[in-house]
Amino acid sequence: MTNYYYLASDQKLGLGNTSLDFTEIEPWMIPGFDYPVQVEIFNGVKKEWELRELLQYIRNYTASYPVCTVQIAHLLNSDQVELKVQKKSNLLWHEIVNPKQLLLQEGHLLTINKVPNSQ
């Protein structure tokens, strides 16, 4: 059994320039996601520097889109256990003030919506 972070989006994701263990995968649906999973991070994200890298990766990939959605889930991948989202939460992109907001418990799916910030 291995912990993974799975990333999905309504836009095309890629590997980017990061030291995280990203793997670009053939897009597929995991129950609970609204969009196909495109990237997985082997052994998940646990350390503060990994969270900063993940946040920077998301910033880089969403920079050119005024409106988009990114979904991140921390799931246990095993032959004996079905991939399953147990809890969902939402954040607006401009509400992310700390990379630790991307630290998810196992089974948790976070949806980040980037919308024009009306100040």
C-alpha positions as CSV (number, residue, x, y, z in Angstrom):
1,M,0.0,0.0,0.0
2,T,1.3,3.4,-1.0
3,N,0.1,6.9,-0.4
4,Y,-0.4,9.1,-3.4
5,Y,-1.5,12.6,-4.2
6,Y,-3.6,12.6,-7.3
7,L,-4.1,15.8,-9.3
8,A,-7.0,16.5,-11.7
9,S,-8.0,19.6,-13.5
10,D,-10.3,21.0,-16.2
11,Q,-7.1,22.1,-17.9
12,K,-4.1,20.1,-19.2
13,L,-1.5,19.5,-16.5
14,G,2.0,18.3,-17.1
15,L,5.1,17.4,-15.1
16,G,6.5,20.8,-14.7
17,N,9.9,21.7,-13.1
18,T,9.8,20.2,-9.6
19,S,11.7,17.9,-7.4
20,L,8.5,16.1,-6.4
21,D,8.0,12.6,-7.7
22,F,5.4,13.5,-10.4
23,T,4.2,11.0,-12.9
24,E,2.1,12.1,-15.8
25,I,-0.6,9.4,-16.3
26,E,-3.2,8.6,-18.9
27,P,-6.2,10.6,-17.7
28,W,-8.7,8.5,-15.8
29,M,-11.6,9.0,-13.5
30,I,-11.4,8.2,-9.8
31,P,-14.8,8.1,-8.0
32,G,-15.3,11.4,-6.2
33,F,-13.3,13.5,-8.7
34,D,-15.1,15.9,-11.1
35,Y,-12.3,15.8,-13.7
36,P,-9.9,13.1,-14.9
37,V,-6.8,12.5,-12.9
38,Q,-3.7,13.5,-14.9
39,V,-0.8,13.5,-12.5
40,E,0.1,11.4,-9.5
41,I,2.8,12.0,-6.8
42,F,4.3,8.8,-5.5
43,N,4.5,8.7,-1.7
44,G,2.3,11.8,-1.4
45,V,3.3,15.1,0.0
46,K,4.3,15.4,3.7
47,K,7.1,17.9,4.2
48,E,6.8,21.7,4.2
49,W,9.2,22.1,1.2
50,E,7.0,19.5,-0.8
51,L,3.9,21.6,0.0
52,R,5.6,24.7,-1.3
53,E,6.7,22.9,-4.5
54,L,3.2,21.6,-5.0
55,L,1.7,25.1,-4.6
56,Q,4.2,26.5,-7.0
57,Y,3.5,23.8,-9.5
58,I,-0.3,24.6,-9.3
59,R,0.5,28.4,-9.6
60,N,2.6,27.7,-12.7
61,Y,-0.1,25.6,-14.4
62,T,-3.0,27.9,-13.6
63,A,-1.2,31.2,-14.3
64,S,-2.5,31.5,-17.9
65,Y,-6.1,30.7,-17.1
66,P,-8.4,33.3,-15.6
67,V,-10.8,30.6,-14.6
68,C,-9.9,26.9,-13.8
69,T,-10.3,24.1,-11.3
70,V,-7.6,21.9,-9.8
71,Q,-8.5,18.9,-7.6
72,I,-6.0,17.3,-5.3
73,A,-6.6,14.1,-3.3
74,H,-4.5,12.1,-0.8
75,L,-5.4,8.4,-1.4
76,L,-4.0,5.1,-0.5
77,N,-3.3,2.9,-3.5
78,S,-3.4,-0.8,-3.0
79,D,-4.5,-3.9,-4.8
80,Q,-6.7,-4.8,-1.8
81,V,-8.4,-1.3,-1.3
82,E,-10.5,0.6,-3.8
83,L,-9.4,4.2,-4.4
84,K,-12.1,6.1,-2.6
85,V,-12.6,9.8,-1.7
86,Q,-14.1,10.0,1.8
87,K,-14.2,13.7,2.4
88,K,-14.4,16.8,0.1
89,S,-13.6,20.4,0.7
90,N,-13.3,23.5,-1.5
91,L,-11.1,26.6,-1.6
92,L,-10.9,29.6,-3.8
93,W,-7.5,30.1,-5.3
94,H,-7.0,33.6,-3.7
95,E,-7.8,32.1,-0.3
96,I,-4.7,30.0,-0.3
97,V,-2.3,31.9,2.0
98,N,-0.1,29.0,3.2
99,P,1.2,25.9,1.5
100,K,0.1,23.9,4.5
101,Q,-3.5,24.3,3.3
102,L,-2.6,21.6,0.7
103,L,-1.7,19.1,3.4
104,L,-4.5,16.5,3.2
105,Q,-5.6,13.7,5.3
106,E,-5.9,10.3,3.7
107,G,-9.1,10.1,1.7
108,H,-9.5,13.8,1.5
109,L,-10.1,15.6,-1.8
110,L,-9.5,19.4,-2.1
111,T,-11.0,21.3,-5.0
112,I,-9.4,24.7,-5.8
113,N,-11.3,27.1,-7.9
114,K,-9.6,29.9,-9.6
115,V,-12.0,32.7,-10.4
116,P,-11.5,36.4,-11.1
117,N,-10.9,38.1,-7.7
118,S,-13.5,40.8,-7.3
119,Q,-12.0,43.3,-4.8
